[in-house]
Amino acid sequence: MKTSCIEPLLLQAKALADATRLRLVGILASHELTVGETVSVLGMGQSRISRHLKILVDAGFLTCTRSGAWALYRVPDPVPSVLAAVLKLLEEDPEVQADRQRAAAVLAERRGRVVRFFDAVAQDWKTLSQEILGDFDLDGAVVARLDGASVVVDLGCGPGFLLERLAAAGKQAVGVDHSPRMLEAAARRVGTCADISLRLGDLAHLPVRDAEADGAVLSLVLHHLSHPQEVLAEAARAVRPGGRLVLADYLSHGEERLRRRHGDHWLGFRLEDLTSWVEAAGFFVQTVDEYPLPSRVRLVVLAAERHGSRAGGVSPKESL
């Protein structure tokens, strides 16, 4: 017996039969926002926005990703076919265009807050990191997984502690960060070392040439970023085929204090999400190691290889 499609179609039709909800899908097709950010864009009450968001989620037109007390909303990928036609019509709507401009400004302010946070804590970053890592030598664990990589780009290099270790291991190191104060601290630390260069830039638009490096590092960086997949794609662009990626980050946890004290955007990640994002960016996973930390969070260190040379590697499924 065939299942009727009338009920789900009615649910979807009702979800779209509202001007505010049409504006919401128009915004969230281009941007991923929290409830508070959406309230700021539309200038409406939070309870009203939350009710509309729930209706759109129930209809399958939005996804909700939770990270501790935060919830982020966006139109799913791929876009539901019913919604795709609607979004095409909304592209020319002046109100939706204005909404998207305000959303872009809200996200620019979010990025600005992140830069200001890291500028403010640049001198104390080692102490803040030790609060989480304790005595665990993360930089040593990263360097040990970069065998064979001679030119390594450290994405989100901070004050340059890992850069020092990379140079000491005989590697040329490129440090990229979006915080001017972090790079100033790194410059003071590494001095005139000929094997280290520093570059100011957005991690989603790296100041690095295609295949310039044969190794890339993202050490405790992704959980600060709004769109981790974009940065992983940029890392893949910067690494030659057969090159290495070392990713270190927290597994999902509920420690909201880290958001307040350390400027975290995500309260860690599910391991399956990290591995799928790495694979989608063009790498295949070789090793995955987990470490309990004294701060009640778990750390994962993942090593992967850029597609183009599979010598010595194992499939992600085997490594897990």
Secondary structure as GFF3:
##gff-version 3
##sequence-region A 1 320
A	DSSP	alpha_helix	6	16	.	.	.	ID=ss1
A	DSSP	alpha_helix	19	28	.	.	.	ID=ss2
A	DSSP	beta_strand	33	34	.	.	.	ID=ss3
A	DSSP	alpha_helix	35	42	.	.	.	ID=ss4
A	DSSP	alpha_helix	46	58	.	.	.	ID=ss5
A	DSSP	beta_strand	63	67	.	.	.	ID=ss6
A	DSSP	beta_strand	70	74	.	.	.	ID=ss7
A	DSSP	alpha_helix	81	90	.	.	.	ID=ss8
A	DSSP	alpha_helix	94	121	.	.	.	ID=ss9
A	DSSP	three_ten_helix	122	124	.	.	.	ID=ss10
A	DSSP	alpha_helix	125	133	.	.	.	ID=ss11
A	DSSP	alpha_helix	138	144	.	.	.	ID=ss12
A	DSSP	beta_strand	151	155	.	.	.	ID=ss13
A	DSSP	alpha_helix	161	168	.	.	.	ID=ss14
A	DSSP	beta_strand	172	177	.	.	.	ID=ss15
A	DSSP	alpha_helix	180	190	.	.	.	ID=ss16
A	DSSP	beta_strand	196	200	.	.	.	ID=ss17
A	DSSP	beta_strand	213	219	.	.	.	ID=ss18
A	DSSP	three_ten_helix	222	224	.	.	.	ID=ss19
A	DSSP	alpha_helix	228	238	.	.	.	ID=ss20
A	DSSP	beta_strand	239	250	.	.	.	ID=ss21
A	DSSP	alpha_helix	256	262	.	.	.	ID=ss22
A	DSSP	alpha_helix	271	281	.	.	.	ID=ss23
A	DSSP	beta_strand	283	292	.	.	.	ID=ss24
A	DSSP	beta_strand	298	306	.	.	.	ID=ss25
A	DSSP	alpha_helix	316	319	.	.	.	ID=ss26
###
